[in-house]
Amino acid sequence: MSNNQIQSLSFIDGVEDICQENAATFSGGRIILYNGANQTGTSVSFTGGRIASLSRFGFDNRTSSIEITNNQTWQLWVNPNFEGNDVIYGKGKYNLKGLYNNNISSLSER
């Protein structure tokens, strides 16, 4: 297709615009970290892998709630490099309590 023949994708049969949440579900899921309770406030999301330090993303010791999609399981640690106390969560929405509230520094998909 030349530059003079650019066509909107929404008019091509079989192409559909989808929201980020649905895209994450199709791609295997994700974890979303929020700095507020009940999945509110500023957020950052990851689709998999290991994050040795949330400080790289400006989210070290800032997580108050999380959401995990598509049956993923994630492990969260209070220290960078997967050290210190940890907690494991599966699919769902959670408010972090006690030691873990605003105290997560690294995480890994399991």
Backbone bond lengths (Angstrom), bond angles and torsions (degrees), N, CA, C in turn:
res aa  C-N    CA-C-N  psi(-1)  N-CA   C-N-CA  omega(-1)  CA-C   N-CA-C  phi
1 M - - - 1.444 - - 1.528 107.58 -
2 S 1.298 117.88 126.16 1.461 121.00 -179.77 1.521 110.12 -80.56
3 N 1.327 116.16 169.48 1.463 120.84 179.53 1.520 111.80 -59.53
4 N 1.320 117.24 -28.18 1.466 120.42 179.83 1.523 112.27 -77.74
5 Q 1.329 116.49 -9.30 1.455 120.09 -175.73 1.527 112.15 -117.41
6 I 1.316 117.76 27.51 1.467 120.58 179.68 1.524 109.10 -62.17
7 Q 1.312 115.35 131.92 1.460 121.88 -177.57 1.521 108.97 -121.89
8 S 1.308 117.53 139.28 1.448 121.33 175.83 1.522 109.68 -64.16
9 L 1.326 116.93 134.28 1.463 120.70 179.71 1.518 112.46 -63.02
10 S 1.331 117.59 -26.39 1.463 119.98 -177.86 1.525 112.46 -68.45
11 F 1.331 117.29 -13.30 1.458 120.14 179.26 1.523 113.10 -99.26
12 I 1.325 117.32 2.82 1.458 121.28 178.62 1.520 107.70 -93.45
13 D 1.337 116.20 128.43 1.463 120.42 179.53 1.520 110.90 -55.45
14 G 1.322 117.21 133.42 1.449 122.56 176.30 1.515 114.97 88.82
15 V 1.325 118.65 -6.98 1.462 121.62 178.87 1.518 108.18 -99.78
16 E 1.313 115.56 128.73 1.465 120.96 -177.06 1.519 109.02 -136.14
17 D 1.313 116.95 136.51 1.463 121.58 175.62 1.525 107.46 -78.14
18 I 1.346 116.71 131.67 1.450 120.04 179.45 1.518 110.15 -124.82
19 C 1.322 116.67 153.24 1.460 121.20 179.59 1.525 109.89 -75.03
20 Q 1.342 116.58 165.90 1.463 121.17 -178.87 1.521 112.04 -59.40
21 E 1.331 117.53 -39.04 1.460 120.35 -178.12 1.525 110.90 -62.73
22 N 1.329 116.67 -44.51 1.464 119.19 178.40 1.524 111.18 -67.18
23 A 1.314 117.33 -37.79 1.465 120.41 177.98 1.523 109.87 -61.51
24 A 1.324 117.59 -41.73 1.464 121.10 178.86 1.523 110.73 -64.36
25 T 1.313 116.62 -38.28 1.459 120.47 178.74 1.518 110.53 -63.63
26 F 1.325 116.53 -44.78 1.466 120.07 179.20 1.519 111.57 -64.82
27 S 1.327 116.65 -32.67 1.460 120.31 -175.61 1.527 112.82 -87.29
28 G 1.321 118.35 -1.95 1.454 120.16 177.31 1.507 114.26 117.38
29 G 1.310 118.95 -0.04 1.447 122.06 175.97 1.512 113.61 99.60
30 R 1.339 113.89 -177.52 1.459 120.33 -178.22 1.516 110.18 -167.26
31 I 1.331 114.40 168.05 1.459 121.57 169.35 1.517 106.86 -114.75
32 I 1.323 115.81 137.39 1.457 121.71 176.94 1.522 107.18 -118.61
33 L 1.324 116.64 125.46 1.464 122.79 176.84 1.521 108.15 -101.00
34 Y 1.329 117.18 134.73 1.466 122.62 179.36 1.522 109.50 -121.30
35 N 1.330 116.82 145.83 1.462 118.98 177.67 1.525 112.46 -88.11
36 G 1.322 118.40 -2.32 1.457 122.73 176.19 1.522 110.98 -117.18
37 A 1.324 115.59 159.89 1.464 120.56 176.66 1.520 109.99 -67.50
38 N 1.317 116.58 157.82 1.468 123.20 175.32 1.525 112.95 57.71
39 Q 1.317 116.69 39.23 1.456 123.49 176.34 1.532 112.27 57.01
40 T 1.329 115.31 50.09 1.460 121.49 178.41 1.530 109.77 -123.77
41 G 1.300 115.37 166.22 1.458 121.58 176.52 1.510 113.00 86.98
42 T 1.300 115.25 -162.66 1.455 121.98 179.25 1.520 109.43 -66.73
43 S 1.331 116.60 144.84 1.458 119.49 -178.56 1.526 110.84 -138.10
44 V 1.319 113.79 160.09 1.462 122.97 172.66 1.518 106.37 -141.35
45 S 1.339 117.53 143.04 1.465 118.99 -177.89 1.522 111.20 -129.81
46 F 1.337 114.11 154.87 1.453 122.34 -179.77 1.526 107.89 -135.74
47 T 1.321 116.71 140.72 1.468 120.44 -177.66 1.519 112.90 -97.58
48 G 1.309 117.87 -4.64 1.456 120.15 177.64 1.513 111.19 160.29
49 G 1.310 115.00 177.95 1.459 120.27 175.94 1.510 113.70 92.36
50 R 1.344 114.10 -157.99 1.461 121.85 -177.17 1.521 108.61 -127.02
51 I 1.317 116.45 130.35 1.459 122.68 178.59 1.527 106.83 -114.74
52 A 1.334 116.73 104.16 1.470 121.62 -174.84 1.517 112.76 -73.40
53 S 1.329 117.13 -24.03 1.469 119.90 -179.79 1.521 110.69 -152.88
54 L 1.324 115.39 116.83 1.462 120.01 177.87 1.530 112.04 -72.55
55 S 1.319 117.82 -11.20 1.466 119.76 178.54 1.524 110.97 -62.43
56 R 1.324 117.52 -29.66 1.472 121.41 176.39 1.516 112.10 -59.97
57 F 1.320 116.65 -23.51 1.460 122.39 -177.54 1.527 112.29 -108.86
58 G 1.337 116.76 8.32 1.456 121.30 -178.94 1.515 113.38 68.13
59 F 1.341 117.05 27.25 1.465 119.74 -175.11 1.522 112.96 -128.17
60 D 1.322 117.95 16.86 1.461 120.89 178.47 1.523 110.34 -67.19
61 N 1.328 117.03 128.84 1.473 123.49 179.40 1.527 113.13 56.32
62 R 1.320 116.83 36.18 1.470 121.32 179.74 1.526 113.71 -123.30
63 T 1.323 118.61 -3.80 1.471 121.47 -173.07 1.521 111.54 -82.77
64 S 1.348 115.52 121.97 1.470 121.45 176.51 1.522 112.64 -109.44
65 S 1.334 116.75 -25.55 1.463 120.12 177.73 1.522 108.71 -149.85
66 I 1.341 115.07 160.44 1.460 120.96 -178.38 1.518 110.20 -139.43
67 E 1.328 114.35 160.48 1.462 121.86 170.76 1.518 107.33 -136.69
68 I 1.328 116.52 132.15 1.454 122.57 178.72 1.523 107.59 -121.31
69 T 1.341 115.73 128.54 1.464 120.39 -176.88 1.524 111.32 -109.24
70 N 1.309 115.67 161.19 1.456 125.18 168.33 1.525 115.01 57.58
71 N 1.309 116.30 44.67 1.472 122.29 173.31 1.520 115.21 58.97
72 Q 1.317 117.94 23.11 1.454 120.27 172.98 1.525 109.52 -76.08
73 T 1.335 115.56 157.69 1.453 122.70 172.61 1.515 107.44 -123.57
74 W 1.349 115.95 133.53 1.463 121.89 -178.41 1.519 110.31 -127.03
75 Q 1.319 115.69 143.78 1.459 122.90 175.10 1.524 107.62 -111.68
76 L 1.346 116.86 131.82 1.459 123.18 -178.27 1.516 109.63 -118.62
77 W 1.332 117.37 138.20 1.464 123.39 -179.84 1.519 110.65 -119.19
78 V 1.338 115.58 152.48 1.463 120.54 179.48 1.526 112.59 -82.62
79 N 1.317 118.04 -14.96 1.465 121.90 179.21 1.526 110.44 -118.15
80 P 1.331 117.37 156.58 1.460 120.19 173.84 1.532 110.59 -62.61
81 N 1.312 115.74 163.84 1.464 123.31 176.08 1.525 113.55 61.06
82 F 1.338 116.07 31.52 1.459 122.25 172.85 1.528 112.31 61.09
83 E 1.330 115.22 42.46 1.464 120.90 -179.00 1.524 110.70 -120.53
84 G 1.324 114.81 161.07 1.458 121.31 177.52 1.519 112.01 86.31
85 N 1.323 115.72 -166.56 1.458 121.29 179.53 1.521 110.01 -60.87
86 D 1.325 116.19 145.87 1.452 120.41 -179.61 1.518 110.35 -138.28
87 V 1.317 114.60 163.50 1.456 122.16 178.73 1.523 107.10 -145.20
88 I 1.337 116.63 148.77 1.462 122.13 -178.03 1.528 108.90 -119.36
89 Y 1.345 115.62 134.33 1.458 122.04 178.32 1.527 109.99 -129.53
90 G 1.321 115.93 146.14 1.458 122.98 172.56 1.513 109.96 -107.14
91 K 1.315 116.29 -169.85 1.458 122.36 -177.69 1.532 111.22 -50.11
92 G 1.349 116.38 133.62 1.452 120.99 176.90 1.515 111.88 145.91
93 K 1.317 114.61 -173.46 1.460 123.00 178.35 1.522 108.19 -119.17
94 Y 1.344 116.09 132.63 1.456 120.12 -174.01 1.527 110.57 -139.95
95 N 1.331 116.05 143.73 1.459 122.42 165.64 1.527 106.33 -96.26
96 L 1.319 116.57 130.76 1.463 120.29 178.70 1.523 108.76 -77.13
97 K 1.306 116.83 139.15 1.463 122.61 -175.27 1.517 111.12 -119.96
98 G 1.312 115.77 158.86 1.458 122.69 171.41 1.513 114.35 52.38
99 L 1.318 115.22 -127.77 1.460 123.19 -176.75 1.528 112.99 -53.99
100 Y 1.336 118.08 -31.22 1.461 121.35 -172.13 1.529 113.69 -87.97
101 N 1.327 118.72 -20.01 1.462 120.85 -178.96 1.526 110.25 -65.95
102 N 1.323 116.32 123.35 1.474 123.37 -178.12 1.522 112.04 56.04
103 N 1.330 116.98 35.58 1.454 120.43 -176.67 1.534 112.58 -144.62
104 I 1.336 117.69 28.80 1.465 121.21 178.58 1.525 109.04 -101.15
105 S 1.350 115.83 130.54 1.477 120.19 -177.80 1.523 114.08 -120.72
106 S 1.337 117.74 -20.38 1.467 119.61 178.40 1.521 108.85 -149.13
107 L 1.345 116.95 159.19 1.454 120.77 -179.17 1.523 110.40 -156.02
108 S 1.324 114.19 160.60 1.458 119.89 -177.84 1.526 109.46 -151.30
109 E 1.328 115.06 137.62 1.463 119.06 170.62 1.526 107.52 -72.99
110 R 1.336 116.14 139.34 1.471 120.19 -178.92 1.514 110.54 -102.20
